[in-house]
Amino acid sequence: MSEYKEIKGKTIQSLGTDPSETSTEGQVWYNSAAGAFKSLVALEAFSSAAPIGTARYTLGVAGTQTAGLLFAGDTLPGPSALTEEYNGSGWTSGGNMSTARRSVGGFGTQTAAVVTGGNPGPTVTTATEEYDGSSWTSGGAIGTGRRNMGSAGILTAGLAIGGQTPGGYFTAVEEYDGTSWTAGGAFPTGVASNSGMGVQTAALSIGGGPGQQSINFLYNGSSWTALNPTNTVRANTQSGGDSTSAVIMGGYAPSVSTATETWDGTNWTTSSATLGTAKAQMGTGPVGSSTASFGAGGYTAPGITATTEEYNKSINVITGAAWASGGNMNTARNSFEGAGLQDAALAYGGYGTPNVKNETESYDGTSWSEVNNLSTARSHFGNGEAGTQTAAIIFKGNTSASDTSTNATEEWDGTNWTTTNAVPTVGQRNMGAGSQTSALSFGGIVNPAPPAPRTGATQEYDGSTWTSGGTMNTARNDGGGAGTQTAALAYGGDTPPSTNATEEYDGTSWTNVNNMVFSSGYYASIGKTQTDVMAAGNLYGSDDDEVQVYDGTNWTTRARLTTARFSGAGAGGGSSSALVGGGGTPASTTATEEFTGETSALNIKTLTTS
């Protein structure tokens, strides 16, 4: 019998604590503190990830788990030209396709992808487009227009396998060289809704229709060979990997499925990992590897979804980012503001039954406590984090049910609010950023009460007086604000209509930067810096649970709120640790939620003799 040293090249070590993330699968050690032998074991599992911006199915897919791409699809009621990019944490908008379509073929990488065929309407198309990481341009037309084809490969060496029209299923296989399509070796039988993976000279085609099948064929660049079938008959699965090591998930089997299977080059094995949501038609091309892939969007029977789930096989247990319930507030309200951190927050003012509020509450990470009230009750003021739990500031706002504006400024010292010098301009529904001694007020509605002109004006506060700053490029109200007086961020809001425009402030002037994923406003604004900002909830549309994060360059989606709401109070550090309290649902609520980013921990098992 081989010894551990012969297998691993070293003896079993005695350690006082378990090893770090740099360890490898199968490593064995003796934990002297626990008095037990332990080992690292690979684990297959799905974890929830940030949803895509627009729910859809029959998608095109490409890329990897940390650099993924979704394009086209059906949004119910119709085909889409939208593109979204994934960085492993969230989704952001990419360049739109020239032709909206669904049921497409797609392959490649995030910066070099191909879409071909599909349905722009009732008929199929031969149009091919290529993506360079920002925009789509026309490629060579595919020889046979089709939909629901399997696909594999890269931009300069791709495959379209089978497919269908209203007239039937195809055996036709075509190869793409980055410029034009040529005929490849025909598939043994007419097939569609099959999943492809691998490269042009070593590709798999798995399952598909008519109906649902367990077929599994290998392409060598000229002909197809039958391999061992899948364990479950299915069509419209999402795939990852290549011809020697692969994973497929979901699909119709014959109803929508959560099942996952893995391929070792010889056989398919049913995985213990299953999708959290049964779905199909997430894409018929490969994403990522056999150990790190994802499925996004899809059809859930009935309806479509925006959910994303990541598949991982590793020695790490990955827990997806998520919102969890915190302690309820004492006073239900909306259109108010928060400051501080997730476990040391302050919330003040707002609107609730029957009128504007002066209540202030302090949060310790578990529960809210009533503290001394504002001097002037108000709502719809300075949306954005400005200050801390012991040193906050409030400026402008609405002081009555009849929308009476104020220019009053108050400072919080951890015990009491004190009135200080007023802002020169009376107004409300403005945004804010900074600290108690270096604050910003920008945008909003100027006096008189609404309807009234929206402004892009900025005022700067030095702890005692207000002075004029640079004017925003887009006048707006009820957007979000974050950052410092010399590095601030303004985003979203009403122009009208709602906008996704984002601007950065350098202490002198505002500059337009990349837009938000969703056009909206009335957020819970969270973030201490210009480069790590979260906007949670919104007022517009049916998805008031949306969450977006700005990293200094792009906005991406994050896990959605458990309770959909608008105009809640936000606090926290940004994308990794956040707090949202209150808001409108549309009735005012006391519900509080806490956000924790994705975590990873070693899958350590204690060895026993049983």
C-alpha positions as CSV (number, residue, x, y, z in Angstrom):
1,M,0.0,0.0,0.0
2,S,1.3,3.5,-0.9
3,E,2.1,5.8,1.9
4,Y,0.9,9.5,2.1
5,K,4.5,10.7,1.5
6,E,4.9,8.6,-1.7
7,I,1.6,10.2,-3.0
8,K,2.0,13.8,-1.9
9,G,5.8,14.0,-1.6
10,K,5.7,15.0,2.1
11,T,4.7,13.6,5.4
12,I,1.5,14.5,7.3
13,Q,2.2,17.6,9.3
14,S,1.0,18.4,12.8
15,L,-0.5,21.9,12.9
16,G,-1.9,24.0,15.7
17,T,-4.5,25.5,13.4
18,D,-6.1,24.6,10.1
19,P,-4.2,25.8,6.9
20,S,-5.1,28.8,4.8
21,E,-6.7,29.2,1.4
22,T,-3.4,28.3,-0.4
23,S,-4.0,24.7,0.4
24,T,-4.7,22.0,-2.2
25,E,-7.3,19.3,-2.6
26,G,-6.5,16.0,-0.7
27,Q,-4.1,17.6,1.7
28,V,-4.1,15.8,5.0
29,W,-2.8,17.2,8.4
30,Y,-3.1,16.5,12.1
31,N,-4.8,19.4,14.0
32,S,-3.1,19.1,17.4
33,A,-5.5,21.5,19.1
34,A,-8.5,19.4,18.0
35,G,-6.7,16.1,18.3
36,A,-7.9,14.9,14.8
37,F,-6.7,14.2,11.3
38,K,-8.3,16.6,8.7
39,S,-8.3,16.9,5.0
40,L,-9.5,19.2,2.2
41,V,-12.3,17.8,0.1
42,A,-13.5,19.2,-3.3
43,L,-17.2,20.3,-3.2
44,E,-19.7,20.8,-6.1
45,A,-22.2,23.5,-5.3
46,F,-24.2,26.4,-6.8
47,S,-24.3,29.8,-5.1
48,S,-26.6,32.7,-5.8
49,A,-25.0,35.6,-7.7
50,A,-26.1,39.1,-8.9
51,P,-29.1,39.0,-11.2
52,I,-28.9,40.2,-14.8
53,G,-30.3,43.6,-15.6
54,T,-33.1,42.4,-17.9
55,A,-34.9,39.1,-17.4
56,R,-34.9,37.0,-20.6
57,Y,-34.5,33.5,-22.0
58,T,-33.2,31.9,-25.3
59,L,-30.0,33.8,-24.8
60,G,-26.6,33.9,-26.4
61,V,-23.7,33.3,-24.0
62,A,-19.9,33.5,-24.1
63,G,-16.9,33.9,-21.8
64,T,-16.0,32.7,-18.3
65,Q,-17.4,32.9,-14.8
66,T,-15.3,36.1,-14.1
67,A,-15.6,37.6,-17.6
68,G,-19.0,36.5,-19.0
69,L,-21.3,37.8,-21.7
70,L,-25.0,37.6,-22.3
71,F,-26.7,38.9,-25.4
72,A,-30.0,38.7,-27.4
73,G,-32.9,36.6,-26.0
74,D,-36.6,37.0,-25.5
75,T,-37.8,39.4,-22.8
76,L,-41.5,38.5,-23.2
77,P,-42.9,40.4,-25.1
78,G,-40.2,40.2,-27.8
79,P,-36.6,39.8,-29.0
80,S,-33.8,41.8,-27.4
81,A,-30.7,43.5,-28.7
82,L,-29.3,44.0,-25.1
83,T,-25.8,42.9,-24.1
84,E,-24.6,42.4,-20.5
85,E,-21.1,41.8,-19.1
86,Y,-20.3,39.9,-15.9
87,N,-17.1,40.4,-13.8
88,G,-17.8,37.6,-11.3
89,S,-19.6,40.0,-8.9
90,G,-22.3,41.8,-11.0
91,W,-23.7,42.6,-14.4
92,T,-23.2,45.8,-16.3
93,S,-24.6,47.0,-19.7
94,G,-22.6,46.4,-22.9
95,G,-23.1,47.7,-26.4
96,N,-26.4,46.8,-28.0
97,M,-26.6,44.4,-31.0
98,S,-27.6,45.8,-34.4
99,T,-30.4,43.2,-34.7
100,A,-32.7,42.3,-31.8
101,R,-33.2,38.5,-31.9
102,R,-33.9,35.4,-29.7
103,S,-32.9,31.7,-29.9
104,V,-29.4,32.5,-31.2
105,G,-26.1,30.7,-31.5
106,G,-23.3,32.3,-29.5
107,F,-19.6,31.6,-28.6
108,G,-16.3,33.3,-27.8
109,T,-15.0,35.5,-25.0
110,Q,-16.3,38.7,-23.4
111,T,-14.1,40.8,-25.7
112,A,-14.3,38.6,-28.8
113,A,-17.7,37.1,-29.2
114,V,-20.0,35.9,-32.0
115,V,-23.8,35.8,-32.3
116,T,-25.5,34.2,-35.3
117,G,-28.9,33.2,-36.5
118,G,-32.0,33.3,-34.4
119,N,-35.4,34.9,-34.7
120,P,-35.6,38.7,-35.2
121,G,-39.4,38.0,-35.8
122,P,-41.4,35.1,-37.1
123,T,-38.6,34.1,-39.5
124,V,-35.0,33.1,-38.9
125,T,-32.0,35.2,-40.0
126,T,-28.5,34.5,-41.4
127,A,-27.0,37.6,-39.8
128,T,-23.8,37.3,-37.8
129,E,-22.4,40.0,-35.5
130,E,-19.0,40.2,-33.6
131,Y,-18.4,41.8,-30.3
132,D,-15.1,43.5,-29.3
133,G,-15.9,44.2,-25.7
134,S,-17.8,47.4,-26.3
135,S,-19.7,47.3,-29.6
136,W,-21.1,44.8,-32.2
137,T,-20.2,44.9,-35.9
138,S,-21.4,42.8,-38.8
139,G,-19.7,39.5,-39.5
140,G,-20.1,36.9,-42.3
141,A,-23.6,35.7,-42.8
142,I,-24.2,32.0,-41.9
143,G,-25.0,29.8,-44.8
144,T,-28.3,28.4,-43.4
145,G,-30.5,30.7,-41.4
146,R,-31.6,28.8,-38.2
147,R,-32.5,29.1,-34.5
148,N,-31.9,27.0,-31.4
149,M,-28.5,25.7,-32.6
150,G,-25.7,24.3,-30.5
151,S,-22.6,26.4,-30.6
152,A,-18.9,26.2,-29.5
153,G,-15.5,27.7,-30.1
154,I,-13.9,31.1,-30.4
155,L,-14.4,34.1,-32.8
156,T,-11.8,32.8,-35.3
157,A,-12.7,29.1,-35.0
158,G,-16.4,28.7,-34.1
159,L,-19.1,26.1,-34.7
160,A,-22.9,26.2,-35.3
161,I,-24.4,22.8,-34.8
162,G,-27.9,21.8,-36.1
163,G,-30.8,24.1,-35.4
164,Q,-34.2,24.5,-36.8
165,T,-36.8,26.5,-38.8
166,P,-40.5,26.1,-38.7
167,G,-39.9,23.5,-41.4
168,G,-37.8,21.1,-39.3
169,Y,-34.5,20.1,-37.7
170,F,-31.1,20.5,-39.4
171,T,-28.1,18.2,-39.6
172,A,-26.1,21.1,-41.1
173,V,-22.9,22.1,-39.2
174,E,-21.0,25.3,-40.2
175,E,-17.6,26.5,-39.2
176,Y,-16.6,30.2,-38.7
177,D,-13.1,31.6,-39.2
178,G,-13.7,35.1,-38.0
179,T,-14.8,36.2,-41.5
180,S,-17.0,33.7,-43.2
181,W,-18.9,30.4,-42.6
182,T,-18.1,27.2,-44.4
183,A,-19.8,23.7,-44.3
184,G,-18.5,21.3,-41.7
185,G,-19.2,17.6,-41.2
186,A,-23.0,17.0,-40.9
187,F,-24.5,16.0,-37.6
188,P,-25.8,12.3,-37.7
189,T,-29.4,13.4,-37.2
190,G,-31.5,16.5,-37.2
191,V,-31.1,18.3,-33.9
192,A,-31.9,21.6,-32.2
193,S,-31.8,23.0,-28.6
194,N,-28.6,21.1,-28.1
195,S,-25.7,22.4,-26.0
196,G,-22.2,22.8,-27.5
197,M,-18.8,23.1,-25.9
198,G,-15.1,22.8,-26.7
199,V,-13.1,24.0,-29.7
200,Q,-13.8,23.7,-33.4
201,T,-11.7,20.6,-33.8
202,A,-12.8,18.9,-30.5
203,A,-16.4,19.8,-29.7
204,L,-19.3,18.2,-27.9
205,S,-22.9,18.4,-28.8
206,I,-25.1,17.3,-25.9
207,G,-28.8,16.5,-25.8
208,G,-31.4,18.5,-27.7
209,G,-34.6,17.8,-29.7
210,P,-36.8,16.7,-31.2
211,G,-38.2,16.2,-27.7
212,Q,-35.5,15.6,-25.2
213,Q,-32.6,13.3,-25.8
214,S,-29.6,11.9,-24.0
215,I,-27.3,11.9,-27.1
216,N,-23.7,13.0,-26.8
217,F,-21.5,13.4,-29.8
218,L,-17.8,14.4,-30.3
219,Y,-16.6,16.4,-33.4
220,N,-13.0,16.1,-34.5
221,G,-13.1,18.9,-37.1
222,S,-14.7,16.8,-39.9
223,S,-17.0,14.1,-38.5
224,W,-19.0,13.1,-35.4
225,T,-18.6,10.1,-33.1
226,A,-21.2,8.9,-30.6
227,L,-20.1,8.9,-27.0
228,N,-21.7,7.7,-23.8
229,P,-25.0,9.5,-23.3
230,T,-26.2,11.7,-20.5
231,N,-28.0,10.1,-17.5
232,T,-31.1,12.3,-18.1
233,V,-32.8,13.1,-21.4
234,R,-32.8,16.8,-21.8
235,A,-32.7,19.9,-24.1
236,N,-31.8,23.6,-23.7
237,T,-29.2,23.1,-21.0
238,Q,-26.4,25.5,-20.1
239,S,-22.9,24.1,-20.5
240,G,-19.3,24.8,-19.4
241,G,-16.0,23.2,-20.1
242,D,-14.6,21.3,-23.1
243,S,-14.7,17.9,-24.7
244,T,-12.7,16.2,-22.0
245,S,-14.1,17.8,-18.9
246,A,-17.6,19.5,-18.8
247,V,-20.7,20.4,-16.9
248,I,-24.3,20.8,-18.0
249,M,-27.1,22.3,-15.9
250,G,-30.9,22.8,-16.0
251,G,-32.8,22.4,-19.2
252,Y,-36.0,20.6,-20.1
253,A,-36.1,17.0,-18.9
254,P,-38.9,17.2,-20.1
255,S,-40.1,19.9,-17.6
256,V,-37.7,22.6,-16.4
257,S,-34.9,21.0,-14.3
258,T,-32.4,21.7,-11.6
259,A,-30.3,18.7,-12.4
260,T,-26.6,18.9,-13.1
261,E,-24.2,16.4,-14.7
262,T,-20.5,16.4,-15.2
263,W,-18.4,14.8,-17.9
264,D,-14.9,13.3,-17.4
265,G,-14.2,12.5,-21.0
266,T,-15.8,9.1,-20.8
267,N,-18.9,9.1,-18.7
268,W,-21.6,11.5,-17.4
269,T,-22.1,11.6,-13.6
270,T,-25.1,13.1,-11.9
271,S,-23.9,15.8,-9.6
272,S,-25.1,16.4,-6.0
273,A,-25.2,20.1,-6.9
274,T,-28.5,21.4,-8.2
275,L,-29.7,24.7,-9.4
276,G,-31.7,26.7,-6.8
277,T,-34.3,27.5,-9.4
278,A,-35.4,25.0,-12.1
279,K,-34.9,26.7,-15.5
280,A,-34.0,26.1,-19.1
281,Q,-33.0,28.1,-22.2
282,M,-30.1,30.0,-20.4
283,G,-28.0,29.6,-23.6
284,T,-26.8,26.8,-25.8
285,G,-23.1,27.8,-25.9
286,P,-20.4,27.2,-23.2
287,V,-19.6,29.5,-20.3
288,G,-16.4,29.0,-18.3
289,S,-14.9,25.6,-17.3
290,S,-16.1,22.3,-15.9
291,T,-15.3,23.6,-12.4
292,A,-16.4,27.3,-12.7
293,S,-19.4,28.2,-14.7
294,F,-22.8,29.9,-14.4
295,G,-26.4,30.0,-15.6
296,A,-28.1,33.3,-15.9
297,G,-31.6,34.3,-17.0
298,G,-33.8,31.5,-18.5
299,Y,-37.3,30.2,-18.5
300,T,-38.8,28.9,-15.2
301,A,-42.2,27.7,-16.3
302,P,-44.1,29.8,-16.2
303,G,-42.3,33.1,-16.8
304,I,-38.7,34.2,-17.2
305,T,-36.1,35.1,-14.6
306,A,-33.1,37.4,-14.1
307,T,-31.4,35.1,-11.5
308,T,-27.8,34.1,-11.8
309,E,-26.3,31.0,-10.2
310,E,-22.6,30.2,-10.2
311,Y,-21.4,26.6,-10.3
312,N,-18.1,25.8,-8.6
313,K,-16.2,22.6,-7.9
314,S,-13.4,23.5,-5.5
315,I,-12.0,23.0,-2.0
316,N,-13.8,26.3,-1.1
317,V,-17.4,26.6,0.2
318,I,-18.7,29.8,-1.5
319,T,-21.6,31.7,0.1
320,G,-23.2,34.1,-2.3
321,A,-23.7,37.8,-1.4
322,A,-27.1,38.3,0.2
323,W,-29.4,40.5,2.2
324,A,-30.6,39.4,5.6
325,S,-33.2,40.8,8.0
326,G,-32.0,43.2,10.7
327,G,-33.9,44.8,13.6
328,N,-37.0,46.8,12.7
329,M,-37.1,50.5,13.1
330,N,-39.3,52.1,15.7
331,T,-40.9,54.6,13.2
332,A,-42.1,53.6,9.8
333,R,-41.2,56.2,7.2
334,N,-39.7,56.9,3.8
335,S,-37.8,59.8,2.0
336,F,-35.2,60.1,4.8
337,E,-31.5,59.5,5.2
338,G,-28.9,57.5,7.1
339,A,-25.3,57.8,8.0
340,G,-22.6,55.6,9.5
341,L,-21.8,51.9,9.2
342,Q,-23.8,48.7,9.1
343,D,-23.4,48.2,12.9
344,A,-23.2,51.8,13.9
345,A,-25.8,53.8,11.9
346,L,-28.1,56.8,12.3
347,A,-31.4,57.5,10.6
348,Y,-33.3,60.8,10.8
349,G,-36.4,62.7,9.5
350,G,-38.6,61.3,6.7
351,Y,-42.2,61.1,5.8
352,G,-44.9,58.8,7.2
353,T,-48.4,58.8,8.5
354,P,-49.6,61.5,9.0
355,N,-46.8,63.9,8.1
356,V,-43.1,64.7,8.0
357,K,-41.0,63.3,10.8
358,N,-38.4,64.6,13.3
359,E,-37.5,61.2,14.9
360,T,-33.9,60.1,15.0
361,E,-32.9,56.5,15.6
362,S,-29.5,54.8,16.2
363,Y,-28.6,51.3,15.1
364,D,-26.0,49.1,16.9
365,G,-26.1,46.2,14.4
366,T,-29.0,44.5,16.2
367,S,-31.6,47.0,17.1
368,W,-32.7,50.6,16.6
369,S,-33.0,53.0,19.6
370,E,-34.8,56.3,19.7
371,V,-32.5,59.3,20.4
372,N,-33.1,63.0,20.4
373,N,-35.2,64.5,17.6
374,L,-34.4,66.9,14.8
375,S,-35.1,70.6,15.5
376,T,-37.0,70.8,12.2
377,A,-39.1,67.9,11.1
378,R,-38.5,67.3,7.4
379,S,-38.3,64.7,4.5
380,H,-36.8,64.6,1.0
381,F,-33.4,66.1,1.9
382,G,-29.8,65.6,1.0
383,N,-30.0,62.0,-0.2
384,G,-26.6,60.5,0.3
385,E,-24.3,59.6,3.2
386,A,-23.0,62.7,4.8
387,G,-21.4,62.0,8.2
388,T,-21.2,59.3,10.8
389,Q,-23.4,57.9,13.6
390,T,-21.9,60.5,16.0
391,A,-21.3,63.4,13.5
392,A,-24.1,63.7,10.9
393,I,-25.5,66.7,9.0
394,I,-28.9,67.5,7.4
395,F,-29.7,70.3,4.9
396,K,-32.7,71.5,3.0
397,G,-35.9,69.3,2.7
398,N,-39.7,69.4,2.8
399,T,-41.2,70.5,6.1
400,S,-44.9,69.8,5.5
401,A,-47.5,67.7,3.8
402,S,-48.0,70.6,1.4
403,D,-44.4,70.4,0.2
404,T,-42.9,73.5,1.9
405,S,-39.2,73.7,1.3
406,T,-36.5,74.8,3.8
407,N,-32.9,75.8,3.7
408,A,-32.2,74.9,7.3
409,T,-29.0,73.0,8.3
410,E,-28.5,70.9,11.4
411,E,-25.5,69.1,12.9
412,W,-25.6,66.0,15.1
413,D,-22.9,65.6,17.8
414,G,-23.9,62.1,18.9
415,T,-26.5,63.4,21.4
416,N,-28.3,66.5,20.0
417,W,-29.1,68.3,16.8
418,T,-27.9,71.9,16.6
419,T,-29.1,74.5,14.0
420,T,-26.2,76.1,12.1
421,N,-25.9,78.4,9.1
422,A,-28.6,77.8,6.4
423,V,-28.0,76.9,2.8
424,P,-28.3,80.0,0.6
425,T,-30.9,78.3,-1.6
426,V,-34.2,77.0,-0.3
427,G,-35.1,73.7,-1.7
428,Q,-35.7,69.9,-1.3
429,R,-35.2,66.5,-3.0
430,N,-31.5,67.3,-3.3
431,M,-28.6,64.9,-3.1
432,G,-25.7,65.0,-0.6
433,A,-22.2,63.7,0.2
434,G,-19.2,64.4,2.4
435,S,-18.9,64.9,6.2
436,Q,-20.2,67.3,8.8
437,T,-17.2,69.7,8.3
438,S,-16.9,69.2,4.5
439,A,-20.3,68.5,2.9
440,L,-22.0,68.9,-0.5
441,S,-25.5,69.6,-1.5
442,F,-26.3,69.2,-5.2
443,G,-29.3,69.1,-7.5
444,G,-32.9,69.0,-6.3
445,I,-35.9,71.2,-6.7
446,V,-35.7,74.9,-5.8
447,N,-38.3,76.9,-4.0
448,P,-41.3,77.2,-4.5
449,A,-42.6,73.7,-3.8
450,P,-43.1,71.2,-6.7
451,P,-43.8,71.6,-9.5
452,A,-40.8,73.8,-9.7
453,P,-37.5,74.0,-11.6
454,R,-35.0,71.2,-11.1
455,T,-31.5,72.4,-10.5
456,G,-27.9,71.2,-11.1
457,A,-26.5,73.7,-8.6
458,T,-23.9,72.6,-6.0
459,Q,-23.2,74.1,-2.6
460,E,-20.2,73.3,-0.5
461,Y,-20.1,73.4,3.4
462,D,-16.9,73.9,5.4
463,G,-18.5,73.3,8.8
464,S,-19.8,76.8,9.2
465,T,-20.7,78.4,5.9
466,W,-22.0,77.4,2.5
467,T,-20.5,78.6,-0.9
468,S,-21.3,77.8,-4.5
469,G,-19.6,75.0,-6.3
470,G,-19.7,73.7,-9.9
471,T,-23.0,73.0,-11.7
472,M,-24.0,69.5,-12.6
473,N,-24.4,68.5,-16.3
474,T,-27.8,67.0,-15.7
475,A,-30.3,68.9,-13.4
476,R,-32.2,66.3,-11.4
477,N,-34.0,65.5,-8.2
478,D,-34.3,62.4,-5.9
479,G,-31.1,60.9,-7.2
480,G,-28.3,59.4,-5.1
481,G,-25.1,60.9,-3.7
482,A,-21.9,59.6,-2.2
483,G,-18.3,60.3,-1.6
484,T,-16.4,63.3,-0.3
485,Q,-16.6,67.1,-1.1
486,T,-13.6,66.8,-3.5
487,A,-14.5,63.3,-4.9
488,A,-18.3,62.9,-5.0
489,L,-20.8,60.9,-7.1
490,A,-24.3,61.9,-8.3
491,Y,-26.4,59.2,-10.0
492,G,-29.9,58.6,-11.2
493,G,-33.0,60.5,-10.2
494,D,-35.8,62.5,-12.0
495,T,-35.1,64.8,-14.9
496,P,-38.0,63.9,-15.8
497,P,-38.4,61.0,-16.8
498,S,-36.1,58.9,-14.7
499,T,-32.4,58.9,-15.7
500,N,-29.4,56.6,-15.3
501,A,-26.9,59.5,-15.8
502,T,-23.9,59.4,-13.4
503,E,-21.5,62.3,-12.7
504,E,-18.2,62.6,-10.7
505,Y,-17.2,65.8,-8.8
506,D,-13.6,66.7,-8.3
507,G,-14.2,69.7,-6.0
508,T,-14.6,72.1,-8.9
509,S,-16.6,70.6,-11.7
510,W,-18.8,67.6,-12.6
511,T,-17.9,65.1,-15.3
512,N,-20.2,62.6,-17.0
513,V,-19.1,58.9,-16.5
514,N,-20.7,55.5,-17.3
515,N,-24.4,55.3,-16.7
516,M,-26.2,53.1,-14.2
517,V,-27.6,49.7,-15.3
518,F,-31.2,50.9,-14.5
519,S,-32.7,54.3,-15.0
520,S,-34.3,55.2,-11.7
521,G,-34.2,57.2,-8.5
522,Y,-35.4,57.4,-4.9
523,Y,-32.6,55.1,-3.7
524,A,-31.1,54.2,-0.4
525,S,-27.6,55.7,-1.0
526,I,-24.7,53.9,0.5
527,G,-20.9,54.5,0.3
528,K,-18.1,56.6,1.8
529,T,-16.0,56.9,-1.3
530,Q,-16.6,57.9,-5.0
531,T,-15.3,54.4,-6.1
532,D,-17.4,52.1,-4.0
533,V,-21.1,53.1,-4.0
534,M,-24.3,51.1,-3.7
535,A,-27.9,52.2,-4.7
536,A,-30.5,50.0,-3.2
537,G,-34.2,50.0,-4.2
538,N,-36.0,52.5,-6.4
539,L,-39.4,53.9,-7.3
540,Y,-39.9,53.1,-10.9
541,G,-41.1,50.0,-12.6
542,S,-42.1,46.7,-11.0
543,D,-38.6,45.8,-9.6
544,D,-38.2,48.1,-6.6
545,D,-35.7,45.5,-5.1
546,E,-32.9,46.3,-7.6
547,V,-29.4,46.9,-6.3
548,Q,-26.5,48.5,-8.2
549,V,-22.9,49.1,-7.3
550,Y,-20.4,51.6,-8.8
551,D,-16.7,50.7,-8.7
552,G,-15.2,53.9,-10.0
553,T,-15.7,52.9,-13.6
554,N,-18.9,50.8,-14.1
555,W,-22.2,50.1,-12.5
556,T,-23.0,46.4,-11.9
557,T,-25.9,44.6,-10.4
558,R,-25.9,42.9,-7.0
559,A,-28.2,40.6,-5.0
560,R,-31.7,42.1,-4.8
561,L,-33.3,43.4,-1.6
562,T,-35.6,40.9,0.2
563,T,-38.2,43.7,0.6
564,A,-38.8,45.8,-2.5
565,R,-38.8,49.5,-1.5
566,F,-38.0,53.1,-2.4
567,S,-36.6,56.0,-0.5
568,G,-35.1,54.0,2.3
569,A,-32.3,55.2,4.5
570,G,-28.8,53.7,3.7
571,A,-25.6,53.3,5.6
572,G,-22.5,51.2,5.4
573,G,-19.2,50.9,3.5
574,G,-20.5,50.3,0.0
575,S,-20.4,47.1,-1.9
576,S,-19.3,44.7,0.8
577,S,-21.2,45.9,3.9
578,A,-24.5,47.8,3.7
579,L,-27.7,48.6,5.6
580,V,-31.1,49.7,4.4
581,G,-33.9,50.7,6.7
582,G,-37.5,51.9,6.2
583,G,-38.7,53.2,2.8
584,G,-42.0,52.9,0.9
585,T,-43.4,49.5,-0.2
586,P,-45.5,51.6,-1.1
587,A,-46.8,52.0,2.5
588,S,-44.0,53.1,4.8
589,T,-42.1,50.2,6.5
590,T,-39.9,49.6,9.5
591,A,-38.1,46.7,7.9
592,T,-34.3,46.7,8.0
593,E,-31.9,44.6,5.8
594,E,-28.2,44.0,6.1
595,F,-26.0,43.1,3.1
596,T,-23.0,40.8,3.3
597,G,-20.7,40.3,0.2
598,E,-19.7,36.9,-1.1
599,T,-17.5,34.8,1.2
600,S,-15.3,31.8,0.7
601,A,-14.1,29.2,3.2
602,L,-12.1,26.0,2.9
603,N,-14.1,22.8,2.9
604,I,-12.3,21.0,5.8
605,K,-13.4,17.5,6.8
606,T,-12.4,15.6,9.9
607,L,-11.2,12.1,9.0
608,T,-12.7,9.2,10.9
609,T,-12.3,5.4,10.7
610,S,-16.0,4.8,10.1
